[in-house]
Amino acid sequence: MALYYYQAFSKDGKKVNGYLDAGSEVAVKEQLQRKGIYPTKIERAVGGQKKSWWQRLTEKGVSPKELILFTKQLAVLLKAGVPLLQAFELLSEQFEGRLQDVIVAIKDELKEGQSLADAMSDYPKIFSNIYIQLVRAGEASGKLENILERLVYFLERREEIRKRIGSALMMPMLQMIVAVIVVGVMMVFVVPQMAENFASQKKELPAITKFVVGTSEIIQHYWILLLIVIGLLIAGYTYWVSTKAGRRAVDQLKLKMPLIKYFAKTSAVVQFSSTLGMLIESGVNLAESLDIVVNIINNRVLADALDNARDNIIKQGKIAQYLKQTGIFPAIAIYLIKTGEETGKLDTMLLTVAQNYEEELGELTDSMTAIIGPALLLVMAVVVGVIVIAIAVPMMSFGDF
């Protein structure tokens, strides 16, 4: 079996292209014709990468929804008793685009005797470290289908949180865009027209009016330069944040801002507890589990604190004691984790902690959104108010109002 690239026409005359895994070009042609697709070109894909630079540039990645669906269907097939290799053959026909290419490539590696976890590790942008380690644990324990079901739940919860945060921030972002447009229109069209009227009066303008008119003139005459400067600042900040020192400095700043500090710590508690709990429950040893967990914490300052605690935990096997020293975990979370250690149900308690603080994180997100919205409206009102005052004050002093 090999991977073939094809170009074809569908029944309605549209051009289509893609990849199929088959024993020969004839087999590819037969598969396509059964689907009502008529090929014009079939050739073997070298290494599964028979794509132009433009196709690679514009090719869509694998969305979280596709990954969840793939994981769910693989779990269902394995639970039904379908062998792993056959399951991948069936799944290769159910997906399209990048994910189909990856499924076919993994299937070929499985045929060569590689484990599923090793095959997936070749695609780190699709399968995260925790995904691969859980699959490895499932293969070792012979309970891969159960592990995949837990992975589905984990991925769905993570995607639900991401969507909830994105949805909550949507309205504030729209308000910000509207505010920028309104201020931009006033500074580019309204203020210059009023400035001409003021100039004809040949009288001294108030300081606030001079400031607004001057700002308007700068925007009108130097807007290209302003865009370049803003672009350079954004690029410079992006590069700085990508460095170790920059990332740490920003993360340190987050931990000094009252509301952001609580959000960052709560997020770290959820990430740590949910991931470690699921890994231990799946049979991954503690040392390896902690290595994975430390690497997925978003805040580097908190990650370093957990990294220091990890070494002590591995040496002495006491999690709650050293988690308390990080200053990240609330007292109730430490109590539950300690209870889990003493009763031999550490994985269950970790997942309980994660669920509790995940709910709290959702409530916190809603609260932050409720604050951000009015705050943006207030800023917008102040900026627009300054412009209006800058126009109104001279009009009244000139007797035109």
C-alpha positions as CSV (number, residue, x, y, z in Angstrom):
1,M,0.0,0.0,0.0
2,A,1.2,3.5,-0.8
3,L,0.0,7.1,-0.7
4,Y,-1.2,8.5,-4.1
5,Y,-2.0,12.1,-5.0
6,Y,-4.9,12.7,-7.4
7,Q,-6.5,15.5,-9.4
8,A,-10.1,14.9,-10.5
9,F,-13.5,16.2,-11.4
10,S,-16.6,15.6,-9.2
11,K,-20.1,14.9,-10.6
12,D,-21.0,18.6,-10.7
13,G,-17.8,19.4,-12.7
14,K,-15.8,20.9,-9.8
15,K,-12.0,20.3,-9.6
16,V,-11.0,18.3,-6.6
17,N,-7.7,16.9,-5.4
18,G,-6.4,14.9,-2.5
19,Y,-4.7,11.7,-1.3
20,L,-5.7,8.1,-1.2
21,D,-3.9,5.0,0.3
22,A,-4.0,2.1,-2.2
23,G,-2.1,-0.7,-3.7
24,S,-1.8,0.8,-7.2
25,E,-3.0,3.6,-9.4
26,V,-5.7,1.3,-10.8
27,A,-7.0,0.8,-7.2
28,V,-7.0,4.6,-6.7
29,K,-9.0,5.1,-9.9
30,E,-11.5,2.5,-8.9
31,Q,-12.0,4.0,-5.4
32,L,-12.5,7.5,-6.8
33,Q,-15.0,6.3,-9.5
34,R,-17.0,4.5,-6.8
35,K,-17.4,7.9,-5.1
36,G,-18.5,9.5,-8.3
37,I,-15.1,11.3,-8.8
38,Y,-13.3,11.1,-12.2
39,P,-9.5,11.4,-12.0
40,T,-7.4,13.3,-14.5
41,K,-4.1,12.7,-12.8
42,I,-2.9,10.1,-10.4
43,E,0.7,9.8,-9.1
44,R,2.5,8.4,-6.1
45,A,3.2,11.0,-3.4
46,V,6.8,11.0,-2.4
47,G,6.8,10.9,1.4
48,G,3.2,12.0,1.5
49,Q,4.2,15.6,0.7
50,K,3.3,16.0,-3.0
51,K,2.2,19.6,-2.6
52,S,3.2,22.9,-4.1
53,W,4.5,25.7,-1.8
54,W,1.2,27.5,-2.2
55,Q,-0.8,24.4,-1.2
56,R,1.4,24.0,1.9
57,L,1.0,27.7,2.8
58,T,-2.8,27.8,2.4
59,E,-3.4,24.3,3.8
60,K,-5.7,24.3,6.8
61,G,-4.3,22.6,10.0
62,V,-6.2,20.1,12.1
63,S,-8.9,21.9,14.2
64,P,-9.6,20.9,17.8
65,K,-13.1,19.7,16.6
66,E,-11.4,17.4,14.0
67,L,-9.0,16.0,16.6
68,I,-11.8,15.3,19.1
69,L,-13.9,13.6,16.4
70,F,-10.9,11.5,15.3
71,T,-10.1,10.5,18.9
72,K,-13.8,9.7,19.6
73,Q,-14.2,7.5,16.5
74,L,-10.9,5.7,17.1
75,A,-12.1,4.9,20.7
76,V,-15.4,3.6,19.4
77,L,-13.8,1.4,16.8
78,L,-11.3,-0.1,19.2
79,K,-14.1,-0.7,21.8
80,A,-16.0,-2.5,19.1
81,G,-13.1,-4.9,18.7
82,V,-11.8,-3.5,15.4
83,P,-7.9,-4.0,15.2
84,L,-5.9,-0.8,15.4
85,L,-4.6,-1.0,11.8
86,Q,-8.0,-1.7,10.4
87,A,-9.4,1.2,12.5
88,F,-6.9,3.6,10.8
89,E,-7.8,2.3,7.4
90,L,-11.5,3.0,8.1
91,L,-10.7,6.4,9.6
92,S,-8.6,7.4,6.5
93,E,-11.8,7.4,4.5
94,Q,-13.7,9.5,7.0
95,F,-11.5,12.6,7.0
96,E,-10.1,15.0,4.5
97,G,-7.2,17.4,4.2
98,R,-4.2,17.5,6.6
99,L,-5.8,15.0,9.1
100,Q,-6.3,12.4,6.4
101,D,-2.7,12.7,5.3
102,V,-1.6,12.2,8.9
103,I,-3.9,9.2,9.4
104,V,-2.5,7.5,6.3
105,A,1.1,8.2,7.3
106,I,0.5,6.8,10.8
107,K,-1.2,3.8,9.3
108,D,1.9,3.1,7.2
109,E,4.1,3.5,10.2
110,L,1.9,1.0,12.2
111,K,2.4,-1.5,9.3
112,E,6.1,-1.2,9.8
113,G,5.8,-2.1,13.4
114,Q,6.0,1.3,15.1
115,S,3.8,1.9,18.2
116,L,0.9,4.3,17.8
117,A,2.5,6.8,20.3
118,D,5.8,6.8,18.4
119,A,4.0,7.4,15.1
120,M,1.9,10.2,16.6
121,S,5.0,11.9,18.1
122,D,6.1,12.8,14.5
123,Y,3.3,15.3,14.5
124,P,3.7,17.4,17.6
125,K,1.6,20.3,16.2
126,I,-1.4,18.0,16.1
127,F,-0.9,15.6,19.0
128,S,0.3,17.3,22.2
129,N,2.8,15.8,24.6
130,I,0.0,14.8,27.0
131,Y,-1.9,13.2,24.2
132,I,1.1,11.0,23.1
133,Q,1.9,10.0,26.7
134,L,-1.6,8.9,27.4
135,V,-1.7,6.9,24.2
136,R,1.6,5.3,25.3
137,A,0.2,4.5,28.7
138,G,-2.9,3.0,27.0
139,E,-0.8,0.8,24.7
140,A,1.3,-0.4,27.7
141,S,-1.7,-1.3,29.8
142,G,-3.8,-2.8,27.0
143,K,-6.6,-0.3,27.7
144,L,-6.1,2.1,24.8
145,E,-9.8,2.5,24.1
146,N,-10.4,3.6,27.7
147,I,-7.6,6.1,27.6
148,L,-8.9,7.5,24.4
149,E,-12.3,8.0,26.0
150,R,-10.7,10.0,28.8
151,L,-8.8,12.0,26.2
152,V,-12.0,12.9,24.4
153,Y,-13.4,14.2,27.7
154,F,-10.2,16.2,28.4
155,L,-10.1,17.7,24.9
156,E,-13.8,18.6,25.0
157,R,-13.5,20.3,28.3
158,R,-10.4,22.2,27.2
159,E,-12.2,23.3,24.0
160,E,-15.2,24.3,26.0
161,I,-13.1,26.6,28.2
162,R,-11.4,28.1,25.2
163,K,-14.7,28.8,23.5
164,R,-16.2,30.3,26.7
165,I,-13.3,32.7,27.1
166,G,-13.4,33.6,23.4
167,S,-17.1,34.2,23.5
168,A,-16.7,36.3,26.7
169,L,-14.1,38.5,25.1
170,M,-16.0,39.0,21.8
171,M,-18.1,41.9,23.0
172,P,-15.3,43.9,24.6
173,M,-13.2,43.4,21.4
174,L,-16.1,44.7,19.3
175,Q,-16.5,47.7,21.6
176,M,-12.8,48.4,21.2
177,I,-13.0,48.3,17.4
178,V,-16.1,50.6,17.4
179,A,-14.3,53.0,19.7
180,V,-11.2,53.2,17.5
181,I,-13.4,53.8,14.4
182,V,-15.4,56.5,16.1
183,V,-12.3,58.3,17.3
184,G,-10.6,57.9,14.0
185,V,-13.5,59.4,12.1
186,M,-13.7,62.4,14.4
187,M,-9.9,63.0,14.3
188,V,-9.7,62.6,10.5
189,F,-12.9,64.3,9.3
190,V,-14.6,66.4,12.1
191,V,-11.6,68.0,13.9
192,P,-9.8,69.2,10.7
193,Q,-13.0,70.9,9.5
194,M,-13.5,72.6,12.8
195,A,-9.8,73.6,12.9
196,E,-10.3,75.5,9.6
197,N,-13.2,77.5,11.2
198,F,-11.1,78.2,14.3
199,A,-8.1,79.4,12.1
200,S,-10.3,81.9,10.3
201,Q,-11.2,83.5,13.7
202,K,-7.5,84.3,14.3
203,K,-7.9,83.9,18.1
204,E,-5.9,82.1,20.7
205,L,-7.2,78.5,21.2
206,P,-7.5,76.7,24.5
207,A,-4.8,74.3,25.4
208,I,-7.1,71.2,25.0
209,T,-8.1,72.4,21.6
210,K,-4.5,72.9,20.5
211,F,-3.7,69.4,21.7
212,V,-6.6,67.7,19.8
213,V,-6.0,69.7,16.6
214,G,-2.3,68.9,16.8
215,T,-3.0,65.3,17.2
216,S,-5.4,65.3,14.3
217,E,-2.7,67.0,12.1
218,I,-0.1,64.4,13.0
219,I,-2.6,61.5,12.2
220,Q,-3.4,63.2,8.8
221,H,0.1,63.9,7.7
222,Y,2.1,61.1,9.2
223,W,-0.4,58.2,9.2
224,I,1.9,55.9,7.2
225,L,4.8,56.6,9.6
226,L,2.5,56.0,12.6
227,L,1.4,52.6,11.1
228,I,5.1,51.7,10.6
229,V,6.0,52.7,14.1
230,I,3.0,50.7,15.5
231,G,3.9,47.7,13.4
232,L,7.6,47.8,14.6
233,L,6.4,48.1,18.2
234,I,4.1,45.1,17.9
235,A,6.8,43.1,16.1
236,G,9.4,44.1,18.7
237,Y,7.1,43.2,21.6
238,T,6.2,39.9,19.9
239,Y,9.9,39.0,19.5
240,W,10.7,40.1,23.1
241,V,7.9,38.0,24.5
242,S,9.1,35.0,22.5
243,T,12.5,35.2,24.4
244,K,12.9,33.5,27.7
245,A,13.6,36.8,29.5
246,G,10.7,38.6,27.9
247,R,8.2,35.9,28.6
248,R,9.3,35.7,32.2
249,A,9.1,39.4,32.7
250,V,5.5,39.5,31.3
251,D,4.5,36.5,33.4
252,Q,6.0,38.2,36.4
253,L,3.9,41.3,35.7
254,K,0.8,39.3,35.4
255,L,1.4,38.0,39.0
256,K,1.5,41.6,40.3
257,M,-1.8,42.7,38.8
258,P,-4.6,42.1,41.3
259,L,-7.3,40.4,39.0
260,I,-4.9,39.0,36.5
261,K,-2.8,37.4,39.3
262,Y,-5.8,35.4,40.6
263,F,-6.7,34.4,37.0
264,A,-3.2,33.2,36.3
265,K,-2.9,31.2,39.5
266,T,-6.3,29.6,39.1
267,S,-5.5,28.6,35.6
268,A,-2.3,27.0,36.7
269,V,-4.2,25.0,39.4
270,V,-6.7,23.7,36.8
271,Q,-4.0,22.8,34.3
272,F,-1.8,21.1,36.9
273,S,-4.6,19.2,38.7
274,S,-6.5,18.0,35.6
275,T,-3.4,16.9,33.7
276,L,-1.7,15.2,36.6
277,G,-4.9,13.5,37.7
278,M,-5.6,12.1,34.3
279,L,-2.0,10.9,33.8
280,I,-1.8,9.1,37.1
281,E,-5.2,7.6,36.6
282,S,-4.0,6.3,33.2
283,G,-1.0,4.6,34.7
284,V,1.8,7.1,33.8
285,N,4.4,7.1,36.6
286,L,4.6,10.2,38.8
287,A,8.0,11.5,37.6
288,E,7.1,11.4,34.0
289,S,3.7,12.9,34.7
290,L,5.2,15.8,36.5
291,D,7.6,16.5,33.6
292,I,4.6,16.7,31.3
293,V,2.6,18.9,33.6
294,V,5.3,21.4,34.2
295,N,5.7,21.9,30.5
296,I,2.1,22.8,29.9
297,I,1.7,25.5,32.5
298,N,1.3,28.8,30.6
299,N,3.0,31.1,33.2
300,R,6.7,30.5,33.3
301,V,7.1,31.9,36.8
302,L,4.5,29.5,38.1
303,A,6.0,26.7,36.0
304,D,9.4,27.3,37.5
305,A,7.9,27.1,41.0
306,L,6.3,23.8,40.2
307,D,9.5,22.6,38.6
308,N,11.4,23.2,41.8
309,A,8.6,21.4,43.7
310,R,8.7,18.5,41.3
311,D,12.3,17.5,42.2
312,N,11.3,17.4,45.9
313,I,8.1,15.5,45.2
314,I,9.9,12.8,43.1
315,K,12.6,12.4,45.9
316,Q,10.1,12.1,48.8
317,G,6.8,11.3,47.1
318,K,4.9,14.0,49.1
319,I,2.9,16.2,46.7
320,A,0.7,18.3,49.0
321,Q,3.6,19.4,51.2
322,Y,5.7,20.9,48.3
323,L,2.7,22.2,46.4
324,K,1.9,24.4,49.4
325,Q,5.4,25.9,49.3
326,T,4.9,27.2,45.7
327,G,2.3,29.7,47.0
328,I,0.1,28.8,44.0
329,F,-2.5,26.4,45.4
330,P,-5.3,27.5,47.7
331,A,-5.6,25.9,51.1
332,I,-8.7,23.9,50.2
333,A,-6.9,22.5,47.1
334,I,-3.9,21.4,49.3
335,Y,-6.2,19.8,51.8
336,L,-8.0,17.7,49.1
337,I,-4.7,16.7,47.5
338,K,-3.3,15.7,50.9
339,T,-6.4,13.7,51.6
340,G,-6.0,11.9,48.2
341,E,-2.4,11.0,49.2
342,E,-3.4,9.6,52.5
343,T,-6.4,7.6,51.1
344,G,-4.6,6.3,48.0
345,K,-7.0,8.2,45.7
346,L,-4.7,11.0,44.6
347,D,-5.9,10.9,41.0
348,T,-9.5,11.2,42.0
349,M,-8.8,14.2,44.3
350,L,-6.7,15.9,41.7
351,L,-9.5,15.6,39.2
352,T,-12.0,16.9,41.8
353,V,-9.7,19.9,42.5
354,A,-9.5,20.6,38.7
355,Q,-13.3,20.4,38.3
356,N,-14.0,22.7,41.3
357,Y,-11.5,25.4,40.1
358,E,-12.5,25.0,36.5
359,E,-16.0,26.1,37.5
360,E,-14.5,29.0,39.5
361,L,-12.3,30.0,36.5
362,G,-15.5,30.1,34.3
363,E,-17.2,32.4,36.9
364,L,-14.0,34.5,37.0
365,T,-14.0,34.8,33.2
366,D,-17.6,36.0,33.3
367,S,-16.8,38.5,36.0
368,M,-13.8,39.9,34.1
369,T,-15.9,40.3,31.0
370,A,-18.5,42.2,33.0
371,I,-15.8,44.6,34.2
372,I,-13.9,45.0,30.8
373,G,-17.1,45.9,28.9
374,P,-18.1,49.0,31.0
375,A,-14.4,50.0,31.4
376,L,-13.9,50.1,27.6
377,L,-17.1,52.1,27.3
378,L,-15.9,54.5,30.0
379,V,-12.5,55.0,28.1
380,M,-14.4,55.6,24.9
381,A,-16.7,58.1,26.5
382,V,-13.7,60.0,28.0
383,V,-11.8,60.1,24.7
384,V,-14.8,61.2,22.7
385,G,-15.7,63.7,25.5
386,V,-12.3,65.3,25.3
387,I,-12.7,65.8,21.6
388,V,-16.2,67.3,22.0
389,I,-15.0,69.6,24.7
390,A,-12.0,70.7,22.6
391,I,-14.4,71.7,19.8
392,A,-17.1,73.2,22.1
393,V,-15.0,75.4,24.3
394,P,-13.6,77.7,21.5
395,M,-17.1,77.8,19.8
396,M,-18.6,79.2,22.9
397,S,-15.8,81.6,23.5
398,F,-16.1,82.9,19.9
399,G,-19.8,83.3,20.4
400,D,-20.7,80.7,17.7
401,F,-22.4,78.4,20.1
